[in-house]
Amino acid sequence: MKHLIPITLLVMCFCILPAAAVIQEVTVSGTISEHSSANNTLTIANPAQYGCSYPAGGTPVCSYTPMDSKPLTGTVPDASAFSVFNPGDPVVATSLGGAGGRWITIAKLYGTAPDKTVTDIIGDPSKIDEPLAGDYSLVLSTKPDCKTCSGTTCTATTANVSILDGKTLRFSGDLTPNSTATYSGRNDGSSVTVTFVKGQASSTSCSEREIMMTGPQAISAYIVHVVPPVGSAGQVTGTTSATPSGTLPQVTMPANARPTPTKSGMLPVVAIGALALVAVLGISRRR
């Protein structure tokens, strides 16, 4: 009987865990070899897979390792990829469910190693680790439409987009699908343009109580274009950002804007599981 209570508590803890993603994401680097708008696909040659090793007592070591495979082909996150990427472009890309098949993010690399950065992203920027050119960065979050949920995901009604210059927040605002925000407040010719194409949000916040559920992770599609500072190494002139078809409403935000407050999330699954284990061990010891 004394073991029944700890087991019961552990079961209860797992019952209130939030939704957990189960679909594998694979990030690779390589060179665009071809694309086909007719098939909605893009092919990456000489792929190398991103991965990390964790030495005992040391910091993680992350790198790209050449893959023993043929070129990888996958569908693109948005048709604008065909006007942004061309054969010969160095890229990093993330696919869902294995290497290739479906690209959820494609990013164009800029500059030379080891200081390569990114000038263009089609897809979900959160799925790659490479920094944006010009020391810019993005903080992105989506708000769910709780009437359009299926399992772990809901359709996103808006995306909150914050653009940072170094560690300084320059502006933040909510974008509806197919709307654009641009920041160009520096005097070095650089700029950042972000278009929220469409997206998903986690269904966790739509429930009055957190329920354990596994399923696809929320994925969104953005178009990001960075014009690097004038005179920076490897700068490409005459580059224009791609936009979805149709006329996009422009969102102008003041430089002193503040981030839109967002609802705080639940503890990660690992953290909650650890707390449950601590509770179980504590009760067992007292008995």
N, C-alpha and C positions, 0 to 999 in steps of 0.2 A: 504493500500500500504506500510505503514511503517514497517509492519511485514513481508513483502515479501522478503526483502533483507536479514534479519537474517536467515530466513528459507532456502533461496537459498544458502547462504554461508555454512550453516550447512550440507546441502545435498552434496555440492561440497567437503567439508572436508571428509565426509564419503566415497566419491567416490575414494579418493586417499589413503585410508587406505590399509596397506599391508595385506597379507594372514593371516587368523586367524584359529587356530586349534579348532576343535569342538569335537574330540573324547576323552572321559573320560579315565583317567589313574588311576588305583587303586594299591596302594602299600600295601603289607602285609608281616608279618613275620610269621615264623612257622618252621616246621621240615619236611624234605623230607621223605615221607612215601613209595613212589614207583615211578618207572619210566619205560616207555615202549618205547624202540627204534623202535619197530614194528609200534606203533601208533604215534611216535614222540612226546610223552607227558611226563610230569613230574607232580607229585601230591604232594601238601603241606598239611600236617595235622595240626590241631590246629591253624588255621589262625587267625591273629589279624591284623586289618586294621589301617594304619597310618592316622592320622588326626591332625588338629590343632584347638585350640580355641583362640579367640582374645578378651581378657577382655578389657573393656573400660579403656583407659589410661595406659595400661600395655603392656608387650611384649608377643608375641604369645607363647602359651604352646602347644607343639607337643608331641604326644605319640602314642603307639599302643594299640588299644582297641580290646579285644577278640570279634570275630564274632560269631553270632548264626547261624552257617552254618556247613555243612559237609566239608570234605577235598576238596580242590580246585585243579582241574586238568586243565592243559593248554598245548598247543604246545610250544616247546622250540625254542629259537632264532637261535640256531645252534646245529648240531648233536654232537658237542664236549661236550655238557652238560652231556651226558651220561657217559663220562669218568672222569668228574670233580665232579659231585654230586652223593652221595650214600645215601640210606636210613639211617636216623638218623642224617644227616647233618643239622645244624641250618642255615636258610637262610632268606634273604629278597628278595622279587620279586615284579615286577610291571607288571600288565596286562593291555591290551588295550580294552576299551569298556565295562568294568565291571570287577568283581572279577573272576579270572580264565579265561579259554577260550583260550587266547593267551598271553603267557609270552613274554614280550619284553626285560626284564632284570631279571637275577637270580644271586644273589650274596651270596657267602658262608661267614658266620660270623665266627669270630676268637676271642678267649679270653673270658673273663667273664664280665657280666654286672657290673657296668654301662660303662665299657670301651671297649665294643665290637667294633671290626673293621672288615674289609673285606680283604680276601686273594685272592678270585677268583671271577671274573665276566664274565658271558656269556650274551651278549646283549649290551644294550646301557647304559654305566655308568652314563650318565646324569640323568637317571630316578630314582636314589636312592640317599638318603642323607647321608648314613653311610660313614665314612671316610675309606681310605685304611690303611692297617697296615703299621707300620714303619714310620708314619708321611709323607707318600708320597701322592701326589694328581696328577690329570690329568686335562689338559685343551684340549678339543677336538672341532674341527670344520670340516665341510665337504664342498667340492667345487662341485657345480652342473655341470652336462653335460646338457647344455641348449637345446640340440637337443633331449633329452629323457625325457621331462617333461610331466606330466599329472596333471592338476589342480594345487594344492599347492605344489607338490613335484617333484623333478627330481632325476635321478640316480646320485650318487656321483662318481666323477672320482677319487678323492683322499680325504684323511683325514689328517688334520694337527694335530699331536699329540705332546703335550708338557708334560714333566714329571717334577714335582717339588718335591724337597726334603725340607720339611718345606715350607718356602717362597722363597727358592732359585731355580731358573730355572736351571736344569741340562742339558737338551738338548731338541731340538724341531726339527721336520721334517715332511715332507709329505710322507704318506704311500699310495701306490696303493692297491687295493683289494688283500687280502691274503699275505700281507707283514708284517714283524714284526720288532719291535724296542725293544732293551733291555738296561736298565741302571743298572749297578752294581758297581758304583764308590765309595761306602762307604766301610769302613774297618770293618763292623760289620756283614758281611755275608749276608746282605739283597740285594734284587734286585727287579726290576719291569720289566715285559715283557708284551708288548701290541701288539696284532695282529688286524689289521683292516680287518675284513672278507668281509663286503659289507655294503652299506649304501645309504642313501638318503640325499638330501639337499633341502632347501626351494627354490621354483621357483621365489621368490620375486626378487632376483638379476638378473634374466634373462630377465626382462622386462624393457624397457626404461622409463616407468612411472609406479608408484605403483598403482595397481588396487585392490579394495576390493574383497576378495575372501575367502570363508570359505571352509575347507576341512581337510583331515588328516594331522597331523603333521609329519615332517620328522623324521624317525627312522633309526638308524644304528646298526650294530652288530659288537662287538669287543670281543676279548678274552683277559682278563687281569689276570695276575698271579703275586702275590707278595710273595716273600720269606721274612718273618719277620726277624728282627735282631736276632742274636744268643742270647739265654738266655731270650728272651721275654716270658712273661707268656702265657701258652697255645700253645707254638710253636709245630707245627706238622712236624716231620722229614720225609724225603723221599717223600715229595709231589712234583709232577711234573706238569708242565702246559700243558694244552691240546692245540693242533694245528689242523687246518683243514686238510683234506686229501690232499696229494700231498706235494711237496717240496716247502717251503716258502723262498723267497729271504730275506736275513738278511740285515737290514739297520743299519750301525754303525755310530753314530753321536758323534762329539767331545763334551767334557764337557762344553766348552765355546760357544756352538752354541746359536744363538738367535732365538726367535720366528719368524715364517714366517708371514709377514704382512697379515692381512685379511681385506676384505672390511667391513667397518662399516655398521651396520644394520640401519633400519628405527626406528623411535620412536615407543615404544609400543602402542598398540591400545588405552589403557586407557589414555596415555599421549596425544596422538593426539586428542582424544575425548575431553579431558579437555581443550586443546588449542582452539578447535573449539567453545566450550561453552563460554570461556572467550571472544573470538572475537565477538560472538553473543551478549553477555550481554553488551559489550562495545559499540557496534553500537546502541543497543536499548536505552541505557542510554543517548547517545548523541542526540538521536532523542526525 
